[in-house]
Amino acid sequence: LNQRPTDTLVFEFTKTCPECGTILERNEGEAAWFCPNTYHCPPQIKGGIIHFISRKAMDIEGLGEEKIEWFYDEGLINNAADLYDLTYEQLFGLQRDLSDDGVSSRIISIQEKSANNIIKGVEASKNIPFARVLYALGIRHVGEIVAQKLAEAAGSIDILQQMTQLELIA
């Protein structure tokens, strides 16, 4: 029995990513639609970097969602690996206009202490355990538990890359 009123419009789900225009995909057996343009869709890239720096992943002090979006928009980073190429000189004095109307000016800039904290945070993340690095990579269906199990089974990225599908499943 259809309980929908006859005068209502049928909802039509968007078929393309509103940001990059890529056709959305849905894996069989899953409800979620997603943009598969992992390497070129700005929200996908920024989201991946934000996941990478999060507490449960690389836990990079001094960075957060806003700074990641800022650095991406400035062209300083295009992926998580670019964080490790950031320099104090690039960050110190970097300015951003936060005014909403384009008329009034509300400019923020990265000061010496903040720039140093970001560089130190990135450097400290190099000592994060392998399991958290795996989790930080944002591999589909690899959460904290799976990352831990993979890290225990492989021990290193080199061995992990050489494992067969059966070894990975085991």
ABEGO torsion letter per residue (X at the ends): XBABBAABBBBBBBABBAAAGBBBBBBBGBABBBBABAAABAAAAAAAAAAAABAABAGBBGBBAAAAAAAAAAGABABAAAAAABBAAAABGBBBBABAAGABBBBBBBBAAAAAAAAAAAAAAAABBAAAAAAAAGBBGBBAAAAAAAAAAAGBAAAAAABBAAAAAX
